[in-house]
């Protein structure tokens, strides 16, 4: 009888302890404002996605805080990244969202003072990168993606020298041995797209969802087309094509159409490494280093729930023909740690590519 009473008393004590903790979790964000910092211009694809995703994120945060998306463009996203890393309070009320720049860290770019592995990883989003072009980049027009090899002079647009939207096509065209020139200084992908529409540049890269969203009218009008999408290739030369992208070939298939064999060489190895880094983990949600444990746990749980929300998945699939891929905390941390494992030869090729030496 005594043991029974003791067990009941213990259970009551546990409930009494648990209830305030649950209430505290539910109340942490109540009446507060969560700032989502986006390092690119307002109105661009990343900004639009951040605002859409924030609605689902708020839905899954107990207390339903106000969420404000704040644009902080500059240095291709580095300004915002440095700000959140160095100045944002670790109180759980600030997060960084957008593409990340693995190459800037791998090359010890002085413009990037942050270290990705020191951020608190909230969650990530995978997307597939595609190369696209103006049809008039080739005299007589590009009829099929392989015609890009006949372009006499190509101009690429980019935010900066390590910006993947410019660097990926730069490496791809170098792998294909197609002459081109890289122009930097744009404020975001939307800015580059506008320049492409004006004819200032004629090749760029973006995500497949952006290609099918923002760029849809441009492609439908016949002014532009997809050239190839990037896929990771393993050490044995194996890669997996996407059943969701029938409108253009995978890059290895494009290369085989143009050159008759699988891609190889130092430039290809550099491109494949960067594709592996950014293809799986395209966009990241990050909190400042040493963010308080309670809001950090809430934000991570909410990020996962929002990413897997059936309404969010249905909306993405309806709009883009495919869903986004959620990258969990463990996998995201692993991708960040792998930055230290890049081969010296690949790093040397990438450094030369970003400084105009090749």
Secondary structure, 3 states (H helix, E strand, C coil): CHHHHHHHHHHHHHHHHHHHHHHHHHHCCCCCEEEEEECCCCCCHHHHHHHHHHHHHHHCCCCCCEEEEEECCCHHHHHHHHHHHHCCCCCCCEEEEEECCHHHHHCCCCCCCCCHHHCEEEEEEECCEEEEEEHHHCCCCCCCHHHHHHCCCEEEEECCCCCHHHHHHHHHHHHCCCCEEEEECCCCHHHHHHHHHHCCCCEEEEEHHHHHCCCHHHHHCCCEEEEEECCCCCCCCCCCCCCCCCCCEEHHHHHHHHHCCCCCCHHHHHHHHHHHHHHHCCEEEEECCCCCHHHHHHHHHHHHHHHCCHHHHHHHHHHHCCCCEEECHHHHHHHHHHHHHCCHHHHHHHHHHHCCCC
